Amino acid sequence: LFGVLAGETFTRKPASDLKVGIARRHFFDDLDPQFAAALDTAVKEIEVLVADMTEVDVVGAEVATYGVSLVLLPHMAELLKEDLLSRPQQFQPETQRLLELGREMSDQDRANGEAARSSVTRAFDAVFSSVDVVLTPTVPGPPPLVDEVARHLTNRDPDMSYLPKTGPMNLAGVPSLTLPVGLTSDGWPIGLLLTAARGRDDLVLDLGEAIEEALGARYADRVAQPRLPNSAPKRNLGAETSANESLSPETTRVVS
């Protein structure tokens, strides 16, 4: 299917032929303990599948996480400028605040974002000169409550530590695939991110399939059913909410 979509012919590369890198610096910092434990276990299981596993460093990754906002927010603010002026009431407060942040960014902010993009792109090029795929966490912990996100967006420079650790990949334009490799005690899925060089989407798909098979499809094709706080309604995250139902804004979690 990927070959049809890409208009190319790809030969599946077995996991035993792949060199894999672990980017621990920055990406594995400040992980939720349950996420850290599950990811370490998954890495050990993957190590026996691949040709080689080694530590790698994506230089400037910590800057790239914030560089995404410097590139994306001004772009989105410009695209939605007329809508923001003519019908601001139709935007959620958090979305409106993000667009306002983008509109307020200076030419220097934009230049800093482009510099971060160039830097992290070169860093990934260097990493992929020695490995085929890089492993990192998808997110640092369970999704935050909606009101926690709102508090993060009240300042000029919001705390984005709750965001997924995918900013450097988005900024560099490299293909990534997230796979569930565990569950927290409350039922939240724990994701491992596989990333390859630009144009090598086939490698993340090949390794992802091998990992899924090695894990016995324990987490494949399943809808997570996490337990929300007692004050929140119990519901399947994949279920629809009727028009007269709503989750409490204080207890609803943001699921990316």
C-alpha positions as CSV (number, residue, x, y, z in Angstrom):
1,L,0.0,0.0,0.0
2,F,2.8,2.4,0.9
3,G,4.5,1.7,-2.5
4,V,1.2,2.5,-4.3
5,L,0.8,5.8,-2.4
6,A,4.5,6.8,-2.9
7,G,4.6,5.7,-6.5
8,E,7.7,3.6,-5.9
9,T,8.6,0.0,-5.4
10,F,10.0,-0.8,-1.9
11,T,11.6,-4.1,-0.8
12,R,10.9,-5.0,2.8
13,K,14.1,-4.8,4.9
14,P,14.1,-7.3,7.8
15,A,14.7,-5.9,11.2
16,S,17.8,-8.1,11.5
17,D,19.4,-5.9,8.8
18,L,18.6,-2.6,10.5
19,K,20.9,-0.4,12.6
20,V,18.9,1.4,15.3
21,G,19.9,4.4,17.4
22,I,18.5,5.4,20.9
23,A,18.4,9.2,21.3
24,R,18.3,9.4,25.1
25,R,19.5,12.9,25.7
26,H,16.6,15.4,25.8
27,F,14.0,12.8,24.6
28,F,14.2,10.5,27.6
29,D,14.5,13.4,30.1
30,D,11.8,13.9,32.7
31,L,9.7,10.9,31.7
32,D,6.8,9.6,33.8
33,P,8.2,6.6,35.8
34,Q,5.7,4.2,34.2
35,F,6.6,5.4,30.7
36,A,10.3,5.2,31.4
37,A,10.0,1.6,32.6
38,A,7.8,0.4,29.7
39,L,10.1,2.1,27.1
40,D,13.2,0.6,28.6
41,T,11.6,-2.9,28.5
42,A,10.5,-2.3,24.9
43,V,14.0,-1.2,23.9
44,K,15.5,-4.4,25.3
45,E,13.0,-6.5,23.3
46,I,13.8,-4.6,20.2
47,E,17.6,-4.9,20.7
48,V,17.5,-8.7,20.0
49,L,15.6,-8.1,16.7
50,V,18.0,-5.7,15.0
51,A,21.5,-5.8,13.6
52,D,22.9,-3.2,16.0
53,M,21.7,-0.7,18.6
54,T,23.7,2.3,19.7
55,E,23.3,5.6,21.5
56,V,22.9,8.6,19.2
57,D,22.6,12.3,19.9
58,V,20.3,14.7,17.9
59,V,22.2,17.9,18.5
60,G,19.9,20.9,19.1
61,A,16.8,18.8,19.7
62,E,15.8,20.7,22.8
63,V,15.8,24.0,20.8
64,A,13.9,22.4,17.9
65,T,11.0,21.6,20.3
66,Y,10.4,25.3,20.7
67,G,11.4,26.1,17.1
68,V,8.3,24.4,15.9
69,S,6.1,27.0,17.5
70,L,8.3,29.8,16.1
71,V,7.7,28.4,12.6
72,L,4.1,27.1,12.8
73,L,2.3,29.7,14.9
74,P,3.0,32.7,12.7
75,H,2.1,30.6,9.7
76,M,-1.3,29.6,11.2
77,A,-1.9,33.1,12.5
78,E,-1.5,34.5,9.0
79,L,-3.8,31.8,7.4
80,L,-6.5,32.4,10.0
81,K,-6.1,36.2,10.3
82,E,-9.4,37.2,8.8
83,D,-11.3,34.5,10.7
84,L,-9.7,35.6,14.0
85,L,-10.7,39.2,13.4
86,S,-14.3,38.5,12.1
87,R,-15.4,35.7,14.3
88,P,-13.1,35.3,17.3
89,Q,-15.9,33.8,19.4
90,Q,-15.8,30.7,17.3
91,F,-12.3,29.8,18.4
92,Q,-11.7,28.0,21.7
93,P,-9.8,30.3,24.1
94,E,-6.7,28.1,24.0
95,T,-6.6,28.1,20.2
96,Q,-7.2,31.9,20.1
97,R,-4.3,32.5,22.5
98,L,-2.0,30.4,20.3
99,L,-3.0,32.3,17.2
100,E,-2.4,35.6,19.1
101,L,1.0,34.4,20.1
102,G,1.8,33.6,16.5
103,R,0.6,37.1,15.4
104,E,2.8,38.7,18.1
105,M,6.0,37.0,17.0
106,S,8.6,39.2,15.5
107,D,10.7,38.7,12.4
108,Q,13.5,37.7,14.8
109,D,11.3,35.0,16.3
110,R,10.7,33.7,12.8
111,A,14.4,33.8,11.9
112,N,15.2,31.9,15.1
113,G,12.6,29.3,14.1
114,E,14.2,28.8,10.7
115,A,17.6,28.6,12.2
116,A,16.4,25.9,14.5
117,R,14.9,24.1,11.5
118,S,18.2,24.1,9.6
119,S,20.2,23.0,12.7
120,V,18.0,20.1,13.6
121,T,17.8,19.0,9.9
122,R,21.6,18.8,9.8
123,A,21.6,16.9,13.1
124,F,19.3,14.3,11.8
125,D,21.3,14.0,8.6
126,A,24.4,13.3,10.7
127,V,22.6,10.7,12.9
128,F,21.2,8.8,9.8
129,S,24.7,8.5,8.3
130,S,25.3,5.8,10.9
131,V,21.9,4.3,11.8
132,D,18.7,3.5,9.9
133,V,16.0,4.2,12.6
134,V,16.0,6.2,15.8
135,L,13.9,5.3,18.8
136,T,12.5,8.0,21.2
137,P,9.4,8.3,23.4
138,T,6.3,9.7,21.7
139,V,5.1,11.7,24.8
140,P,6.7,12.1,28.2
141,G,3.7,11.0,30.2
142,P,-0.1,10.7,30.3
143,P,-2.1,13.5,28.6
144,P,-2.7,16.6,30.7
145,L,-6.1,17.8,31.9
146,V,-7.7,20.4,29.8
147,D,-7.5,23.1,32.5
148,E,-3.7,22.3,32.9
149,V,-3.2,23.1,29.2
150,A,-5.2,26.3,29.5
151,R,-2.9,27.5,32.3
152,H,0.2,26.7,30.2
153,L,-1.1,29.1,27.5
154,T,-1.6,32.2,29.7
155,N,1.9,33.5,29.4
156,R,3.8,35.0,26.4
157,D,6.2,32.1,26.5
158,P,4.0,29.2,27.6
159,D,5.5,26.1,29.2
160,M,5.3,23.4,26.5
161,S,6.9,20.6,28.6
162,Y,3.6,18.6,28.3
163,L,3.9,18.5,24.5
164,P,4.8,15.3,22.7
165,K,8.5,14.9,22.1
166,T,8.0,15.0,18.3
167,G,8.9,18.7,17.7
168,P,12.4,18.0,16.3
169,M,11.0,15.4,13.9
170,N,8.2,17.8,12.7
171,L,10.7,20.6,12.2
172,A,13.2,18.5,10.3
173,G,10.5,16.9,8.1
174,V,11.6,13.3,8.8
175,P,9.1,10.4,8.8
176,S,8.0,9.0,12.2
177,L,5.7,6.2,13.4
178,T,4.4,5.8,16.9
179,L,3.7,2.4,18.3
180,P,2.0,1.5,21.6
181,V,4.4,-0.7,23.7
182,G,2.7,-0.6,27.1
183,L,0.0,0.7,29.3
184,T,0.0,2.7,32.5
185,S,-1.7,1.4,35.6
186,D,-4.7,3.7,34.6
187,G,-4.8,2.3,31.1
188,W,-3.1,5.1,29.2
189,P,-1.1,3.9,26.2
190,I,2.7,4.3,26.2
191,G,4.1,5.1,22.8
192,L,7.5,4.5,21.2
193,L,8.4,6.7,18.3
194,L,10.4,5.3,15.3
195,T,12.1,7.9,13.0
196,A,14.0,7.5,9.8
197,A,15.7,9.8,7.3
198,R,13.7,11.9,4.9
199,G,12.3,9.7,2.1
200,R,12.8,6.5,4.1
201,D,9.2,6.0,5.4
202,D,9.6,2.3,4.4
203,L,12.1,1.8,7.2
204,V,9.8,2.9,10.0
205,L,7.0,0.8,8.6
206,D,9.3,-2.3,8.3
207,L,10.6,-2.0,11.8
208,G,7.2,-1.1,13.2
209,E,5.7,-4.2,11.8
210,A,8.6,-6.3,13.2
211,I,8.2,-4.8,16.7
212,E,4.4,-5.3,16.6
213,E,4.9,-9.0,15.7
214,A,7.6,-9.4,18.4
215,L,5.2,-8.0,21.0
216,G,2.6,-10.5,20.0
217,A,0.3,-7.7,18.9
218,R,-0.5,-7.1,22.6
219,Y,-1.3,-3.5,21.9
220,A,-2.2,-3.5,18.2
221,D,-5.8,-2.8,17.0
222,R,-7.0,-1.9,20.4
223,V,-8.8,1.2,21.7
224,A,-7.3,2.4,24.9
225,Q,-9.8,2.6,27.8
226,P,-8.0,4.6,30.5
227,R,-9.6,5.2,33.9
228,L,-10.3,8.9,34.3
229,P,-10.5,10.6,37.8
230,N,-13.6,9.6,39.8
231,S,-15.3,12.9,39.1
232,A,-15.2,12.3,35.4
233,P,-17.7,10.2,33.5
234,K,-16.4,6.7,32.6
235,R,-16.4,6.4,28.8
236,N,-14.6,4.8,25.9
237,L,-12.4,7.4,24.3
238,G,-13.4,6.0,20.9
239,A,-17.1,6.4,21.6
240,E,-19.2,9.2,20.4
241,T,-20.6,11.8,22.8
242,S,-24.2,12.8,22.3
243,A,-25.2,16.4,21.7
244,N,-26.4,16.9,25.3
245,E,-23.4,15.3,27.0
246,S,-20.1,16.9,27.8
247,L,-17.1,16.0,29.8
248,S,-16.1,18.2,32.8
249,P,-13.4,20.7,31.6
250,E,-11.6,20.2,34.9
251,T,-11.2,16.4,34.4
252,T,-11.2,15.9,30.6
253,R,-7.8,14.9,29.3
254,V,-6.3,16.0,26.1
255,V,-5.4,13.1,23.9
256,S,-3.0,13.7,21.1
